[in-house]
Amino acid sequence: MKIIFKIFILFFLFICTFTQIASAEDVYKVTSFNYDTSNSFILLTVPDSVEEPVLKSIKVVKMENPTRAYFDIDSAVLTTPKQDWSFTANGLKQVIVSQFSTNPNVVRVVMYFDDDFDLGNVHFFRIKNNIIIKFKDINTCQNDYFQNIYRDDHASASDFYEYLTMTTPETPQDDVVTQIQEAFNTQHTSKKELKLNTKYYIDSITPKQNAVLLNGFGSITIEKPMILTNPLRIVYDIPNTLVKGDIRNTEYKIGDYDSVKIGQFSVNKARIVITTEDVKKYIPVISSDNQSLLIANADKLGNYNLFSNISNMISYSSEKIDDQTGSMTLAFTAPVVHGINRSNEELTIYLYNVENYNENDFIAAFQNTAFANAKISLIPKIGLKLTVPLEQNSLVNTFLGADGKALKIIVKAPKKQTIVSEPVAPPVTQPKPQGKGIRKVVIDAGHGGSDYGAIRNNINEKDITLDVAKQVRDMLVKKGYIVQMTRDGDEYVSLQDRVAISENFEPDIFISIHVNSSTGTEASGVETHYYHQESLLLAQTLHASLASAIDTKNRGLFKSKFYVINHTTDPAILMEIGFISNDKERAELNGSARKKATAKAIVEGVENYFDQIK
């Protein structure tokens, strides 16, 4: 009985102490703690509502045996459980974040390192009240290190949050108060998966006349822009990026008729949308240190001071990576500020602070290579312009050297496809369309007849796909397209017959519509599949349209060897328009509003695709 009474008294004292901490108004609440392996920094988050900056200066105390260092955050309360994580990355062995004391309130961060670790490689930054501990990795600052600046791909294996296994010591606790506190923390597992931050943190957005400036911390990669309609707008996605909360989804005026908005499009991707009639004039301009991004109307760039130093192009080199892929590398005397304009026919790089180059050396370096037709021209009062002609459906990536003094362009040409004939059912004869310049589309409604597809609560995938496919067909026909359905009723059509129908029709594109399913009920969202490289642009464009129009999770693009998109010889994709296994999404998919919005988004994507390949 006495033991129970003591536990009760200790429990009461613990609650009183906890209440005092929670009610104090003069403390900083550390709300989260993340480690980013891709960019080697630790982020401690404190709400921006705190007026005074956290940690005006940081005092690091180094200790030996074992090698470690710590710093304290005064007047602070850790609102998450004590963090005690062990891992290995860039010499870092362990980090402990704990409530060191409660009177006064002090949060202590202790870092354990390898014995030979140089503490001079640790730097501290503050973005408002987010404390960043940056571990300088000197191996990534050599001249031969290149950061991916621009890419055609809208999805990559590197685009997902990294997961790091952390071990939490399970030391038996004899102290009763500690046991009670551990019970409240509910931290019982020995291992957990930590969802990490991404490569770039956008801290501020500055609207300008016909331009927008983004500043942040990390490394920027920008994707090929998409043009959407109703209203007309250009969309730039920045993968592996986190946008500061209070600048998301606010519309800023950047001209009489132009506006811009930035948002967190998905868990690891920022999206910038510029609404303008001049969609083809906006281009991204990347700073020499890859920390800032200006997206501006190219005709208005003369109004801005883009650089403070002049550079010259001094060397040129090329490399054949494989039968499809080659690279060109340009080196400069000083960090280069450059803009990128990607059309279907060419890549244009604007070198704003570059004055001189050697034309003979340039031509000699790239003759008899994939870049033999590349040209450099002078832009008066601006700099130089590099133009690289491209085959349709080529894949482009550009890279900036770590010191800003080198620019690498990698181009992968589309693979020449060899068609291997396979036994198929007798082809279904279809009428040949007449007329020049008319776009032809095959719409493939997944499943049908005895093939129900996924089924939940007596709702069949085959019925949803057919309804949406018919709406897509009707909308396209009204716009002047010639459309062939692989099925327009509740009938079974084999995969071989679907391919045969498409091959006989000779369409410009093939779109297969399906509904996803999962063994659980949690999964939701839209995704798009392609297989051949020639289908990538179609997949990117239609998926962007669908993901923007439907309020659900964007699951991205997948390269998948589904039969119908593998065996068709024209650009072909398979779209999963939602999850029938998710109760909420199933109800939406079975309703007229979601079906109509999906069909409209697919049609808008089709129009955007054909606009890009004119």
ChimeraX attribute file (.defattr): number of C-alpha atoms within 10 A of each C-alpha:
attribute: neighborCount
match mode: 1-to-1
recipient: residues
	/A:1	6
	/A:2	7
	/A:3	8
	/A:4	9
	/A:5	10
	/A:6	12
	/A:7	15
	/A:8	12
	/A:9	12
	/A:10	15
	/A:11	16
	/A:12	12
	/A:13	13
	/A:14	16
	/A:15	13
	/A:16	12
	/A:17	13
	/A:18	13
	/A:19	11
	/A:20	12
	/A:21	21
	/A:22	13
	/A:23	9
	/A:24	12
	/A:25	10
	/A:26	11
	/A:27	19
	/A:28	25
	/A:29	20
	/A:30	20
	/A:31	14
	/A:32	16
	/A:33	19
	/A:34	15
	/A:35	22
	/A:36	21
	/A:37	18
	/A:38	16
	/A:39	17
	/A:40	17
	/A:41	21
	/A:42	21
	/A:43	20
	/A:44	18
	/A:45	18
	/A:46	22
	/A:47	14
	/A:48	15
	/A:49	9
	/A:50	15
	/A:51	9
	/A:52	11
	/A:53	15
	/A:54	22
	/A:55	14
	/A:56	7
	/A:57	10
	/A:58	13
	/A:59	10
	/A:60	13
	/A:61	11
	/A:62	14
	/A:63	11
	/A:64	9
	/A:65	6
	/A:66	10
	/A:67	15
	/A:68	21
	/A:69	17
	/A:70	18
	/A:71	15
	/A:72	20
	/A:73	21
	/A:74	17
	/A:75	20
	/A:76	24
	/A:77	25
	/A:78	25
	/A:79	15
	/A:80	15
	/A:81	17
	/A:82	16
	/A:83	18
	/A:84	15
	/A:85	17
	/A:86	16
	/A:87	13
	/A:88	12
	/A:89	12
	/A:90	14
	/A:91	16
	/A:92	17
	/A:93	16
	/A:94	19
	/A:95	21
	/A:96	15
	/A:97	21
	/A:98	20
	/A:99	20
	/A:100	19
	/A:101	14
	/A:102	15
	/A:103	9
	/A:104	12
	/A:105	20
	/A:106	20
	/A:107	24
	/A:108	20
	/A:109	19
	/A:110	20
	/A:111	17
	/A:112	21
	/A:113	21
	/A:114	15
	/A:115	12
	/A:116	8
	/A:117	15
	/A:118	11
	/A:119	14
	/A:120	8
	/A:121	11
	/A:122	13
	/A:123	12
	/A:124	13
	/A:125	14
	/A:126	16
	/A:127	18
	/A:128	17
	/A:129	21
	/A:130	20
	/A:131	20
	/A:132	19
	/A:133	17
	/A:134	17
	/A:135	20
	/A:136	18
	/A:137	13
	/A:138	9
	/A:139	8
	/A:140	12
	/A:141	13
	/A:142	11
	/A:143	14
	/A:144	11
	/A:145	14
	/A:146	19
	/A:147	18
	/A:148	16
	/A:149	22
	/A:150	22
	/A:151	19
	/A:152	19
	/A:153	16
	/A:154	22
	/A:155	17
	/A:156	11
	/A:157	6
	/A:158	10
	/A:159	17
	/A:160	17
	/A:161	17
	/A:162	16
	/A:163	15
	/A:164	15
	/A:165	13
	/A:166	18
	/A:167	16
	/A:168	16
	/A:169	13
	/A:170	10
	/A:171	6
	/A:172	7
	/A:173	11
	/A:174	8
	/A:175	8
	/A:176	13
	/A:177	15
	/A:178	12
	/A:179	13
	/A:180	16
	/A:181	15
	/A:182	15
	/A:183	11
	/A:184	10
	/A:185	12
	/A:186	10
	/A:187	15
	/A:188	11
	/A:189	10
	/A:190	10
	/A:191	13
	/A:192	14
	/A:193	11
	/A:194	16
	/A:195	15
	/A:196	20
	/A:197	26
	/A:198	24
	/A:199	23
	/A:200	25
	/A:201	21
	/A:202	23
	/A:203	17
	/A:204	17
	/A:205	21
	/A:206	12
	/A:207	20
	/A:208	16
	/A:209	17
	/A:210	25
	/A:211	25
	/A:212	23
	/A:213	16
	/A:214	16
	/A:215	17
	/A:216	21
	/A:217	17
	/A:218	19
	/A:219	19
	/A:220	25
	/A:221	22
	/A:222	25
	/A:223	18
	/A:224	20
	/A:225	24
	/A:226	20
	/A:227	22
	/A:228	22
	/A:229	13
	/A:230	7
	/A:231	9
	/A:232	13
	/A:233	20
	/A:234	23
	/A:235	20
	/A:236	20
	/A:237	22
	/A:238	22
	/A:239	26
	/A:240	24
	/A:241	28
	/A:242	23
	/A:243	22
	/A:244	16
	/A:245	12
	/A:246	10
	/A:247	16
	/A:248	18
	/A:249	16
	/A:250	10
	/A:251	15
	/A:252	17
	/A:253	18
	/A:254	20
	/A:255	14
	/A:256	9
	/A:257	10
	/A:258	18
	/A:259	20
	/A:260	24
	/A:261	20
	/A:262	23
	/A:263	19
	/A:264	20
	/A:265	22
	/A:266	16
	/A:267	17
	/A:268	20
	/A:269	19
	/A:270	23
	/A:271	21
	/A:272	21
	/A:273	21
	/A:274	29
	/A:275	24
	/A:276	21
	/A:277	13
	/A:278	14
	/A:279	19
	/A:280	16
	/A:281	14
	/A:282	22
	/A:283	23
	/A:284	22
	/A:285	25
	/A:286	24
	/A:287	19
	/A:288	21
	/A:289	18
	/A:290	23
	/A:291	17
	/A:292	19
	/A:293	22
	/A:294	22
	/A:295	22
	/A:296	23
	/A:297	18
	/A:298	18
	/A:299	11
	/A:300	13
	/A:301	18
	/A:302	10
	/A:303	9
	/A:304	11
	/A:305	7
	/A:306	18
	/A:307	14
	/A:308	7
	/A:309	11
	/A:310	17
	/A:311	21
	/A:312	21
	/A:313	21
	/A:314	15
	/A:315	16
	/A:316	21
	/A:317	15
	/A:318	19
	/A:319	14
	/A:320	13
	/A:321	12
	/A:322	8
	/A:323	9
	/A:324	14
	/A:325	17
	/A:326	18
	/A:327	21
	/A:328	20
	/A:329	19
	/A:330	18
	/A:331	20
	/A:332	20
	/A:333	15
	/A:334	18
	/A:335	25
	/A:336	28
	/A:337	24
	/A:338	23
	/A:339	20
	/A:340	21
	/A:341	19
	/A:342	19
	/A:343	16
	/A:344	15
	/A:345	16
	/A:346	17
	/A:347	18
	/A:348	19
	/A:349	20
	/A:350	24
	/A:351	24
	/A:352	22
	/A:353	22
	/A:354	24
	/A:355	17
	/A:356	15
	/A:357	19
	/A:358	13
	/A:359	12
	/A:360	8
	/A:361	13
	/A:362	20
	/A:363	17
	/A:364	12
	/A:365	18
	/A:366	19
	/A:367	13
	/A:368	10
	/A:369	15
	/A:370	22
	/A:371	21
	/A:372	15
	/A:373	14
	/A:374	19
	/A:375	15
	/A:376	19
	/A:377	13
	/A:378	16
	/A:379	13
	/A:380	8
	/A:381	10
	/A:382	16
	/A:383	19
	/A:384	23
	/A:385	19
	/A:386	15
	/A:387	18
	/A:388	20
	/A:389	17
	/A:390	22
	/A:391	13
	/A:392	15
	/A:393	20
	/A:394	21
	/A:395	20
	/A:396	21
	/A:397	20
	/A:398	23
	/A:399	20
	/A:400	28
	/A:401	26
	/A:402	20
	/A:403	18
	/A:404	22
	/A:405	21
	/A:406	25
	/A:407	22
	/A:408	21
	/A:409	22
	/A:410	20
	/A:411	22
	/A:412	21
	/A:413	20
	/A:414	16
	/A:415	13
	/A:416	9
	/A:417	10
	/A:418	7
	/A:419	9
	/A:420	6
	/A:421	7
	/A:422	8
	/A:423	6
	/A:424	13
	/A:425	13
	/A:426	10
	/A:427	15
	/A:428	15
	/A:429	10
	/A:430	11
	/A:431	9
	/A:432	10
	/A:433	14
	/A:434	8
	/A:435	7
	/A:436	6
	/A:437	6
	/A:438	12
	/A:439	16
	/A:440	19
	/A:441	23
	/A:442	24
	/A:443	24
	/A:444	27
	/A:445	28
	/A:446	28
	/A:447	26
	/A:448	22
	/A:449	13
	/A:450	11
	/A:451	16
	/A:452	16
	/A:453	18
	/A:454	19
	/A:455	14
	/A:456	13
	/A:457	9
	/A:458	7
	/A:459	16
	/A:460	20
	/A:461	28
	/A:462	26
	/A:463	20
	/A:464	23
	/A:465	24
	/A:466	24
	/A:467	18
	/A:468	25
	/A:469	28
	/A:470	19
	/A:471	18
	/A:472	22
	/A:473	22
	/A:474	14
	/A:475	17
	/A:476	23
	/A:477	14
	/A:478	9
	/A:479	11
	/A:480	11
	/A:481	15
	/A:482	18
	/A:483	19
	/A:484	21
	/A:485	21
	/A:486	24
	/A:487	20
	/A:488	16
	/A:489	15
	/A:490	16
	/A:491	14
	/A:492	16
	/A:493	17
	/A:494	15
	/A:495	18
	/A:496	18
	/A:497	18
	/A:498	27
	/A:499	24
	/A:500	22
	/A:501	24
	/A:502	28
	/A:503	18
	/A:504	14
	/A:505	20
	/A:506	19
	/A:507	22
	/A:508	16
	/A:509	22
	/A:510	27
	/A:511	24
	/A:512	23
	/A:513	23
	/A:514	26
	/A:515	25
	/A:516	20
	/A:517	21
	/A:518	13
	/A:519	8
	/A:520	8
	/A:521	14
	/A:522	11
	/A:523	18
	/A:524	23
	/A:525	19
	/A:526	22
	/A:527	23
	/A:528	27
	/A:529	23
	/A:530	25
	/A:531	22
	/A:532	21
	/A:533	20
	/A:534	22
	/A:535	21
	/A:536	24
	/A:537	23
	/A:538	26
	/A:539	29
	/A:540	24
	/A:541	24
	/A:542	24
	/A:543	28
	/A:544	24
	/A:545	23
	/A:546	26
	/A:547	22
	/A:548	14
	/A:549	16
	/A:550	17
	/A:551	11
	/A:552	15
	/A:553	16
	/A:554	21
	/A:555	18
	/A:556	20
	/A:557	21
	/A:558	17
	/A:559	16
	/A:560	15
	/A:561	13
	/A:562	14
	/A:563	13
	/A:564	23
	/A:565	23
	/A:566	17
	/A:567	23
	/A:568	23
	/A:569	22
	/A:570	18
	/A:571	22
	/A:572	26
	/A:573	31
	/A:574	23
	/A:575	23
	/A:576	21
	/A:577	29
	/A:578	27
	/A:579	26
	/A:580	28
	/A:581	22
	/A:582	21
	/A:583	15
	/A:584	13
	/A:585	20
	/A:586	22
	/A:587	13
	/A:588	16
	/A:589	23
	/A:590	17
	/A:591	12
	/A:592	13
	/A:593	10
	/A:594	20
	/A:595	21
	/A:596	16
	/A:597	16
	/A:598	24
	/A:599	23
	/A:600	20
	/A:601	22
	/A:602	27
	/A:603	22
	/A:604	22
	/A:605	25
	/A:606	19
	/A:607	17
	/A:608	19
	/A:609	21
	/A:610	14
	/A:611	10
	/A:612	15
	/A:613	12
	/A:614	7
